[in-house]
């Protein structure tokens, strides 16, 4: 009669990994924030990219100012997106109400960057949980991931509205650890925004900065992220191979 040996239970996917979950910024990281304007570039003319850059810059500026001036001044990100578009239209002399409505509709259905679906599928195959942590309000995020076809590849959509303040406030990053039940040091945080990456790094996450080349050049390092050992990626395709 053969001796009985204890049988170890099979490991859960991802068990024993240093990283258990990957949390992404949405706008500019998974989703191309300039794709809304580019769909209507012919109606905006040669200044379309400058228009889009101004829209994005004001959207972010308004979020920081609202956070700094306190809870009574908080407005959700969709409202700030509308206000920032109004500014861009006035600066660039855009007066067509139909175009304004088309731009807003397009912003709720931004394109995902080309490598994003395959990258998310690779993370899921590796047993890693995936989530978005974004300034976007909940319905913005739901619309965006549905339009991009990536909703089924994400375990959670986390909005700053649960904290009542925008990134890079530390309370925002705590939403990820609370919702996922994973400590910050076991979460990889990925953002194309260096100020967002700095906020997550300060909160204890393992960070990766996406630094997509513009006109063949990557943006300079900011906040000492490179010195702190934060990898800079030209796109997200290599991310699954970099996670321990």
Residue pairs with C-beta under 8 A, 6 or more apart in sequence:
12 127
13 126
13 127
14 20
14 126
14 127
14 128
14 129
15 127
17 127
17 128
17 186
17 243
17 244
18 186
18 206
18 243
18 244
19 128
19 186
19 187
19 188
19 206
19 243
19 244
20 128
20 129
20 180
20 182
20 186
20 187
21 128
21 129
21 130
21 131
21 155
21 176
21 180
21 182
21 186
21 187
21 188
22 123
22 128
22 129
22 130
22 131
22 187
22 188
22 189
22 190
22 239
22 243
23 130
23 131
23 132
23 133
23 158
23 176
23 180
23 187
23 188
23 189
23 190
23 205
24 30
24 130
24 131
24 132
24 133
24 189
24 190
24 191
25 132
25 133
25 134
25 167
25 190
25 191
25 192
25 193
25 196
26 132
26 134
26 136
26 141
26 144
26 145
27 33
27 110
27 134
27 135
27 136
28 56
28 191
28 192
28 193
29 190
29 191
29 192
29 193
29 210
29 236
30 112
30 113
30 116
30 132
30 148
30 150
30 236
31 110
31 111
31 112
31 113
31 144
31 148
32 110
32 111
32 112
32 113
33 52
33 56
33 110
34 49
34 52
34 53
34 56
35 106
35 110
35 111
36 52
36 103
36 106
36 107
36 109
36 110
37 44
37 48
37 49
37 51
37 52
37 55
37 103
37 106
38 48
38 52
39 106
40 48
40 99
40 102
40 103
40 106
41 48
41 49
43 96
43 99
44 51
44 92
44 94
44 99
47 92
50 92
51 88
51 92
51 94
52 88
54 87
54 88
54 91
54 92
55 84
55 85
55 87
55 88
56 84
57 84
58 83
58 84
58 87
58 88
59 77
59 80
59 81
59 84
61 84
62 75
62 80
62 83
62 84
63 77
63 80
63 135
63 166
63 167
64 166
65 73
66 73
66 74
66 75
66 80
66 166
67 74
67 165
67 166
67 169
71 164
71 165
74 164
74 165
75 83
76 137
76 161
77 134
77 135
77 136
77 137
77 140
77 160
77 166
78 136
78 137
78 139
78 140
81 104
81 107
81 140
82 104
85 100
85 103
85 104
85 107
88 94
89 95
89 100
94 100
108 140
108 143
108 144
108 147
109 143
109 144
109 147
109 148
110 144
110 147
110 148
111 148
112 148
112 149
112 150
113 212
113 235
113 236
115 235
115 236
115 237
116 148
116 150
116 236
117 149
117 150
117 153
118 237
119 236
119 237
119 239
119 240
120 130
120 150
120 153
120 154
121 153
122 240
123 130
123 239
123 240
123 243
124 130
124 153
126 240
126 243
128 243
129 155
129 156
129 180
129 182
130 153
130 154
130 155
131 154
131 155
131 156
131 157
131 158
131 176
131 179
131 180
132 141
132 145
132 154
132 156
132 157
132 158
133 158
133 160
133 172
133 173
133 175
133 176
133 189
134 141
134 157
134 158
134 159
134 160
135 159
135 160
135 166
135 167
136 144
136 159
136 160
137 159
137 161
138 157
138 159
138 161
141 157
141 159
142 151
142 157
145 151
145 154
145 157
155 180
156 179
156 180
158 175
158 176
158 179
160 166
160 167
160 172
160 175
162 175
163 169
163 171
163 172
163 174
163 175
165 171
165 172
166 172
167 173
167 193
167 195
167 196
167 199
168 195
168 196
168 198
168 199
168 200
168 202
169 199
170 199
170 202
170 203
172 199
173 184
173 189
173 199
173 200
173 203
173 205
174 203
176 182
176 184
176 187
176 189
176 205
177 183
177 184
177 187
180 187
183 204
184 203
184 204
184 205
185 204
185 205
185 206
186 206
187 205
187 206
188 205
188 206
188 207
188 208
188 239
188 243
189 197
189 200
189 201
189 205
189 206
189 207
189 208
190 207
190 208
190 209
190 210
190 236
190 239
191 197
191 200
191 207
191 208
191 209
191 210
192 209
192 210
192 211
192 212
194 209
194 219
194 221
194 222
194 223
194 225
195 222
195 223
197 207
197 208
197 209
197 223
197 225
197 230
198 222
198 223
198 225
200 207
201 207
201 225
201 228
201 230
207 225
207 230
208 230
208 231
208 233
208 239
208 242
209 225
209 230
209 231
209 232
209 233
210 232
210 233
210 234
210 235
210 236
211 218
211 219
211 232
211 233
211 234
212 218
212 234
212 235
213 234
218 232
218 234
221 227
221 232
225 232
226 232
231 242
233 239
233 242
